[in-house]
Amino acid sequence: MRIAVLGTGALGCVFAARLAGQAEVWMLGTWAAGIAAVQRAGIRVHEGETVRQARVSASTDPADVPAADVALLLVKSYQTDRAAAWAAQVLAPDGLAVTLQNGLDNGPKLSAAVGQDRAAIGVTYIGALLIGPGEVRHTVDLPSYIGVTDATRARAQAFAALLQAAGLETRLTDDIEGRLWGKALANAVINPLTALWRVANGGPVETEERRVVLRALVEEAAAVARARGVKLPFDDPVAYVESVCRATAANHSSMYQDVTSGRPTEIDSINGVIVAEGRRLGVPTPVNEAVWWLVRGAVVTR
Ligand code: KPL
């Protein structure tokens, strides 16, 4: 199988390095230093005390990539339009494009670019920290989920089997909408609060003052999900988000890493979508809206 991993950030490096033992892997991205480092020395993934090194092909030009069976999108959500266009360019006619990105608005963009029967939406709870170009620390090892339809099931199964063989736990689901909103609830709390308060993922559950904000964000977002008809894969949204804080306590969220490095964030695709959906459905989301603006104001990108 040939896999094109779109994205040279922390998660792109973890997935590409693991998959390299199971398939022909190409990394594609716009970060020239990241691609150059991978071409020169491969990918280096720190896992506990050990370092996994993997050789993969890498390019900044999709025209270099031979037809891929799977295009795996792991770019930031504000880069999805370009990555989806690249996926359409590199994907074989019977290939499958899979998004495991953060955010609630990637799936429709991917389907529009590659066609609904060649697109699969997924979520991952894997966490990683970018150390430098081509070098990362794999910090959280939790499952990924890939949504299937009758049209995509066989190809998604084959890809999930490859991820499993690579040691990355992957489950298929017929209800990806529930998983997607479930993960978004965690992201809508952990990502902005850790970025604004400059704490690790365990920080938002450390004091009652912080838990008040956590609960307000979760309850608003869960109300929006319910109004949309989403069946969340847990009964108690607050307990669930608190459990993700604890399970990933030492990790620094992707938004913390973005804000502290002065990079743009994924806030529009997380809290921004929750606010927009709340408006559409008549569900008030004042705390999500405040946090959305606070994070937007935290990084000056132009
Ligand atoms: O998805 C994440 C992120 O950092 O973006 C979590 C689940 C919060 C893990 O850090």
Boltz pocket constraint, residues with backbone or C-beta under 6 A from the ligand:
constraints:
  - pocket:
      binder: B
      contacts: [[A, 102], [A, 124], [A, 125], [A, 126], [A, 127], [A, 140], [A, 186], [A, 187], [A, 190], [A, 191], [A, 201], [A, 244], [A, 248], [A, 251], [A, 252], [A, 253], [A, 254], [A, 255]]
      max_distance: 6.0
